[in-house]
């Protein structure tokens, strides 16, 4: 399953930085903890050793996940995009037709999604339904709370 991972340059840089931190710093820290725990003797009843081994396994799993994301990354270049339609990497300002509330979302790949920061995934119901739409279009989206209708006010980089 070689599904691409859509990332902005900022998101890609964050993943690379996290990977470098885990490999160069965290691995050494856990290795030192393991050495220290081994020095306590009997490993069969050594809680420090068990904790360090579990932490090491979680760390290695995260490193592999990051490496996979880096390998499959497709970097979205917002500068080259037209803002005539909603696309991954662009900001979209919408107005709730019913309440008049205005929201602004940045459509990003699922890896970078952070709804509380206004970064919604292209795979979410809202993101998927907004993709490809143009300014002044109204989009009806089925969400867990029911049906929501958004009018697209603006699309920017």
Number of C-alpha atoms within 10 A of each C-alpha: 3 7 8 15 18 23 26 21 15 11 18 21 13 13 19 15 12 14 20 14 13 18 14 10 11 16 17 12 13 17 14 13 18 19 12 14 20 14 11 11 11 10 13 8 9 13 11 16 22 15 15 20 17 12 16 19 12 12 17 15 12 15 19 13 13 18 15 14 20 19 12 15 16 16 18 21 14 16 10 8 15 13 19 13 18 25 27 25 25 23 20 25 17 25 18 17 16 9 9 11 10 14 14 18 19 26 27 26 25 16 16 20 20 13 11 7 10 15 20 25 23 22 15 15 14 20 22 17 16 26 17 11 16 20 17 13 12 18 18 15 17 12 11 8 6 7 9 16 16 23 20 24 17 18 23 17 15
